[in-house]
Amino acid sequence: MEDYSAFGRTVTIDIRGQVCPASLLVTLRKINEIKDDIQKNGARLEVLTDNRDSVGTISEAAFNMGYDVGTEKRDGGYMMVISAAG
């Protein structure tokens, strides 16, 4: 799902029901797919998951790639927002 705002587009992936390493691989694939848009145009990637271990694994991987990551509990799961560091 994609949404466009004044800050760039927001791409949402729903990986609820998946566990690592599948959830990490899906997220990394999407980050690499839209990385130029994140870095140059202010796009953000929202990741919906219900697996607490995936939150830590994905957050650490994205941070190590140079992205900012925010996490909040939402609807019985978690929403991570991955964006350009700044």
For each residue, the residues with C-beta under 8 A, 3 or more apart:
1: 11 12
2: 9 10 11 12
3: 9 10 12
4: 8 9 10
5: 8 9 10
6:
7: 42 44
8: 4 5 37 41 42 43 44
9: 2 3 4 5 37 41 43 44
10: 2 3 4 5 43 44 45 46
11: 1 2 30 34 43 44 45 46
12: 1 2 3 45 46 47 48
13: 26 27 30 45 46 47 48
14: 48
15: 18 22 23 26 27 47 48 49 51 54
16: 48 49 50 51 77
17: 50
18: 15 22 23 26 49 51 54
19: 22 23 51 53 54
20: 23 24 51 53 54 57
21: 24 25
22: 15 18 19 25 26
23: 15 18 19 20 26 27 49 51 54 57 58
24: 20 21 27 28 54 57 58 61
25: 21 22 28 29
26: 13 15 18 22 23 29 30
27: 13 15 23 24 30 31 45 47 58 61 62 82
28: 24 25 31 32 61
29: 25 26 32 33
30: 11 13 26 27 33 34 45
31: 27 28 34 35 38 45 62 65 67 82
32: 28 29 35
33: 29 30
34: 11 30 31 37 38 43 45
35: 31 32 38 39
36: 39 40 41
37: 8 9 34 40 41 43
38: 31 34 35 41 42 43 44 45 67 82 83 84
39: 35 36 84
40: 36 37
41: 8 9 36 37 38
42: 7 8 38 83 84
43: 8 9 10 11 34 37 38 83
44: 7 8 9 10 11 38 81 82 83
45: 10 11 12 13 27 30 31 34 38 81 82 83
46: 10 11 12 13 79 80 81 82
47: 12 13 15 27 58 79 80 81 82
48: 12 13 14 15 16 74 77 78 79
49: 15 16 18 23 54 55 58 77 78 80
50: 16 17 76 77 78
51: 15 16 18 19 20 23 54 55
52: 55 56 78
53: 19 20 56 57
54: 15 18 19 20 23 24 49 51 57 58
55: 49 51 52 58 59 71 78 80
56: 52 53 59 60
57: 20 23 24 53 54 60 61
58: 23 24 27 47 49 54 55 61 62 69 80
59: 55 56 62 63 69 71 80
60: 56 57 63 64
61: 24 27 28 57 58 64 65
62: 27 31 58 59 65 67 69 80 82
63: 59 60 66 67 68 69
64: 60 61
65: 31 61 62
66: 63 85
67: 31 38 62 63 82 83 84 85
68: 63 82 83 84 85 86
69: 58 59 62 63 80 81 82
70: 80 81 83
71: 55 59 78 79 80 81
72: 78 79
73: 77 78
74: 48 77 78 79
75:
76: 50
77: 16 48 49 50 73 74
78: 48 49 50 52 55 71 72 73 74
79: 46 47 48 71 72 74
80: 46 47 49 55 58 59 62 69 70 71
81: 44 45 46 47 69 70 71
82: 27 31 38 44 45 46 47 62 67 68 69
83: 38 42 43 44 45 67 68 70 86
84: 38 39 42 67 68
85: 66 67 68
86: 68 83
